[in-house]
């Protein structure tokens, strides 16, 4: 134990002789010496006021704010993460305000020294704060003006001086200790591992005798030994990330050079073409921008992630090395768990240094002829991607169709709706295959029983009960209002690049523009199928729903039953109609009206119980959220006093007539609601009557307020009047992806093969 005291004294002397680096004592936000230094879970240290101001300006809606140095998110659930309660960096505080040993004063008698005699003083006058010899001390208090002065011995003065110094040091003590009598230099001082506190000899015997206790030096040395190996791993990770960042710079330069070269090539070729293909030039340039911007955005994202990880490693290394170099045993013991946890967390985290493959993007230059003006320009392709051309079956194609046929934006590697029963249905000859990765990714973040709007109601992957033309009974056509859907007025084929992508939904706005949502882009086509514009999706966003009028709804999961929801206008500009966070037990379909009111259908909803709080209750429901994100109303079966809602799916809003229509394939009905959420009418299967629908799957309206209902399994399209009366029924052989109406009074069906047909339906 004597050796321990000598070891502590020697180490403190050694630390006092070290030159402390300025960056260890300065805040990285204000660049001044620390004032009440606090550290975040990532172990970066800042002044309490600086991190308070940063948190006030950077906290998001969920209460998260980033570390100013490594951008690690700190949330309200973090331990000691509440504002003003961030843990104090005891090492930085001690090094910033070191304790000062009491100064040894000379003890010569004050009066004798003034008289020229140097006599050792054995008594101290507390009032005068001077030392006196025995003779002067006897005469000092006999004088009238000094009779109330207090005297003490030299030993009492020394004891009082040491206690005052210890008390001052105790004011700076922030590490947990057993009592005020604790002295780290005391022979019996130990550390209680179970209570995580330093204890003196008396407290050890009285309160911690049965606990696991050990010397501070032993625990501190054990910490130093154990932490060195993971620190070596972090050194290796740091070197690997640094090297990869250098490679990223070279990769970025290569991509930029290739991008500039291709753009220059396109511009030079543009000069050779007439004014008829200038629009086509712009499309190609935009596609180049999109392709390379995606690659550069990946580089940017990868660089940011790597720099954040590297900064996090540097922060842990600096903190730990400073703790090992300058920290006392108490500080090392106190911080050992947090440091070890953070290092283990970083060691287990993926580095993200997988190689980046740069696809070879070239301008394909086919032979130029007078009849193939689009081939004269070529297409943008990635790598060795072949340019697929359709075999011409018609002569003298119109210019718009010609552009459509030869315009190729490249591919994304995605197909469209998968059909798991395709092998058992010989009638299905056009099938777009979906990659296993996409099948795994599609709606993987949502509850399949509640939220997969594309499963049984809005996709073609469950078709066992689909009735094709030859299976329809003759009595179904005895009605005068039943017709075969045939002889389209015109046909449009979606561009091949769009067909190759995973199509999330299709809609037609009031101008007749076709809105197509895919995994990465929103495509805007004019009514003849020519691409008029593209809106790339922001990182992290996924298209969830596309309403029949062209509004595109996107979501980002933000936790259990919480979603960030955004709805874009249907005018092709990408302007936001609604954007806020919602809490919902699943999302079947998401859309909005023109005022920004969000409408969500789902199979469950929250219910408050007095005993156990909020819980999910099964039952179809329709929720309306105001522009501010607050729930306006939720419509359930309790509002109807009937089981009308089971699995509500697609929603369409009639803005002119202030009605909302919902297709429910679970209850096999369509319901109409007014502006107050009251039931206007219902149409579909009724108990005790012949079944009408196996769906319905799709619903839309035309400019006259007619409701267009599609049941894919029945191969049937019904036209209802605004009051819910059946006007016409159409039967078809194919299974459509989308059914709607154009402003010029045509019924539109979009098939999985990318073919869109336009029919007269009101005559």
Secondary structure as UniProt FT lines:
FT   HELIX           2..17
FT   HELIX           22..25
FT   TURN            28..30
FT   STRAND          37..39
FT   TURN            41..42
FT   STRAND          45..47
FT   HELIX           48..58
FT   TURN            61..62
FT   STRAND          65..66
FT   TURN            68..70
FT   STRAND          73..74
FT   TURN            76..77
FT   TURN            79..80
FT   TURN            83..84
FT   HELIX           90..96
FT   HELIX           110..114
FT   TURN            115..116
FT   STRAND          123..125
FT   TURN            126..129
FT   STRAND          130..132
FT   HELIX           134..140
FT   TURN            141..142
FT   HELIX           144..146
FT   TURN            147..148
FT   STRAND          151..153
FT   HELIX           154..172
FT   TURN            180..181
FT   TURN            184..185
FT   TURN            187..188
FT   STRAND          190..192
FT   TURN            193..196
FT   STRAND          197..199
FT   HELIX           201..206
FT   TURN            209..210
FT   STRAND          213..214
FT   HELIX           216..270
FT   TURN            271..272
FT   HELIX           275..277
FT   HELIX           278..326
FT   HELIX           329..348
FT   STRAND          361..364
FT   TURN            373..377
FT   STRAND          379..382
FT   TURN            383..384
FT   HELIX           399..406
FT   TURN            420..421
FT   HELIX           422..424
FT   TURN            426..427
FT   HELIX           436..441
FT   TURN            442..445
FT   HELIX           448..451
FT   TURN            453..455
FT   TURN            464..465
FT   HELIX           469..471
FT   HELIX           474..477
FT   TURN            480..481
FT   STRAND          482..484
FT   STRAND          490..493
FT   HELIX           496..500
FT   STRAND          503..508
FT   TURN            510..511
FT   STRAND          514..518
FT   STRAND          521..525
FT   TURN            527..528
FT   STRAND          531..536
FT   TURN            539..540
FT   STRAND          542..546
FT   TURN            548..549
FT   STRAND          552..559
FT   TURN            560..561
FT   STRAND          562..568
FT   TURN            570..571
FT   STRAND          576..583
FT   STRAND          589..592
FT   TURN            594..595
FT   STRAND          598..609
FT   TURN            610..612
FT   STRAND          613..625
FT   TURN            627..628
FT   STRAND          631..635
FT   HELIX           637..640
FT   STRAND          648..654
FT   TURN            655..658
FT   STRAND          659..664
FT   TURN            665..668
FT   STRAND          669..673
FT   TURN            675..676
FT   STRAND          679..684
FT   TURN            687..688
FT   STRAND          698..701
FT   TURN            703..704
FT   STRAND          707..711
FT   TURN            712..715
FT   STRAND          716..720
FT   TURN            722..723
FT   STRAND          726..731
FT   STRAND          736..741
FT   TURN            743..744
FT   STRAND          746..751
FT   TURN            752..753
FT   STRAND          755..760
//
